[in-house]
Amino acid sequence: MATPNTDSIAAEAEEAATPRAQRTPTELAYDCPEFRRLEQELQSQLTDEQWGLHVAIRDAEGDHTALEYARLRDEWYRHFPGLAPAMRAVEQHLSDTPTAGLGTCCVEAAP
């Protein structure tokens, strides 16, 4: 029987306890088991230098995506100034909602 990697388990528990709003796009991507599997497979085939370049590219892509999202979001706010406060409130609520709660929050339970 394999011994569990307690460092990995502790890191995953700490990651899960961090509110979504405080996590980076890269950290959020790690919520996907398939992404984790592919990352581990790729890392096993690369040198440390190559892996470092991959991480730098992945992080730069995440930064670009986040900036593009922020630009589009700000344009939505600008185009709908009367709705912008409500849109900001919903955005914050969704950021604060754990992934497992998305799609189920704010739904009244059936009697």
C-alpha positions as CSV (number, residue, x, y, z in Angstrom):
1,M,0.0,0.0,0.0
2,A,1.4,3.4,-1.0
3,T,2.1,6.0,1.7
4,P,0.0,9.1,1.2
5,N,2.0,12.3,0.5
6,T,1.0,14.3,3.5
7,D,2.7,17.5,2.2
8,S,0.5,17.3,-0.9
9,I,-2.6,16.6,1.2
10,A,-1.8,19.5,3.5
11,A,-1.2,21.8,0.4
12,E,-4.5,20.7,-1.1
13,A,-6.4,21.3,2.1
14,E,-4.8,24.8,2.5
15,E,-5.7,25.6,-1.2
16,A,-9.3,24.5,-0.7
17,A,-9.6,26.7,2.4
18,T,-8.5,29.8,0.5
19,P,-11.5,31.9,-0.6
20,R,-11.9,31.8,-4.4
21,A,-11.7,35.6,-4.6
22,Q,-8.1,35.4,-3.2
23,R,-6.9,32.7,-5.6
24,T,-5.1,33.3,-8.8
25,P,-6.3,32.1,-12.2
26,T,-3.6,29.5,-12.1
27,E,-4.7,28.2,-8.7
28,L,-8.3,28.1,-9.9
29,A,-7.2,26.0,-12.9
30,Y,-5.8,23.5,-10.6
31,D,-9.3,22.7,-9.4
32,C,-9.6,20.6,-12.5
33,P,-8.2,17.0,-12.0
34,E,-7.5,16.6,-15.7
35,F,-5.4,19.8,-15.7
36,R,-3.5,18.4,-12.7
37,R,-2.9,15.1,-14.4
38,L,-1.7,16.7,-17.6
39,E,0.6,19.1,-15.7
40,Q,2.2,16.2,-13.8
41,E,2.7,14.2,-17.0
42,L,4.3,17.1,-18.8
43,Q,6.5,18.0,-15.8
44,S,7.8,14.4,-15.7
45,Q,9.0,14.8,-19.2
46,L,10.7,18.2,-19.0
47,T,14.0,19.4,-17.5
48,D,13.7,21.9,-14.6
49,E,14.6,24.7,-17.0
50,Q,12.0,23.6,-19.6
51,W,9.4,23.3,-16.8
52,G,10.3,26.8,-15.5
53,L,9.7,28.2,-19.0
54,H,6.3,26.3,-19.2
55,V,5.3,27.8,-15.8
56,A,6.3,31.3,-17.0
57,I,4.3,31.0,-20.2
58,R,1.3,29.6,-18.3
59,D,1.4,32.4,-15.8
60,A,1.7,35.0,-18.5
61,E,-1.2,33.6,-20.3
62,G,-3.3,33.6,-17.1
63,D,-2.3,37.2,-16.5
64,H,-3.3,38.2,-20.0
65,T,-6.7,36.3,-19.6
66,A,-7.3,38.1,-16.3
67,L,-6.6,41.5,-17.8
68,E,-8.8,40.8,-20.8
69,Y,-11.6,39.7,-18.5
70,A,-11.2,42.9,-16.5
71,R,-11.3,45.0,-19.6
72,L,-14.5,43.4,-20.8
73,R,-16.0,43.6,-17.4
74,D,-15.3,47.3,-17.1
75,E,-16.8,47.8,-20.5
76,W,-20.0,46.1,-19.4
77,Y,-20.1,48.4,-16.4
78,R,-19.5,51.5,-18.6
79,H,-22.2,50.4,-21.0
80,F,-24.8,49.8,-18.3
81,P,-24.0,52.4,-15.6
82,G,-27.3,51.9,-13.8
83,L,-26.7,48.2,-13.5
84,A,-23.0,48.4,-12.7
85,P,-23.5,48.4,-8.8
86,A,-25.6,45.2,-9.0
87,M,-23.3,43.6,-11.5
88,R,-20.3,44.3,-9.1
89,A,-22.3,42.8,-6.2
90,V,-23.1,39.6,-8.1
91,E,-19.5,39.4,-9.3
92,Q,-18.3,39.6,-5.7
93,H,-20.9,37.0,-4.6
94,L,-19.8,34.6,-7.3
95,S,-16.1,35.1,-6.4
96,D,-16.9,34.3,-2.8
97,T,-19.0,31.2,-3.6
98,P,-17.1,27.9,-3.5
99,T,-16.9,26.1,-6.8
100,A,-19.2,23.4,-5.5
101,G,-21.9,26.0,-4.7
102,L,-22.0,27.6,-8.2
103,G,-25.3,26.9,-9.9
104,T,-26.9,26.0,-6.6
105,C,-26.6,29.3,-4.6
106,C,-29.5,31.7,-4.4
107,V,-32.0,29.0,-5.3
108,E,-34.9,28.6,-3.0
109,A,-35.4,25.0,-1.7
110,A,-38.6,23.3,-2.8
111,P,-41.2,23.1,0.0
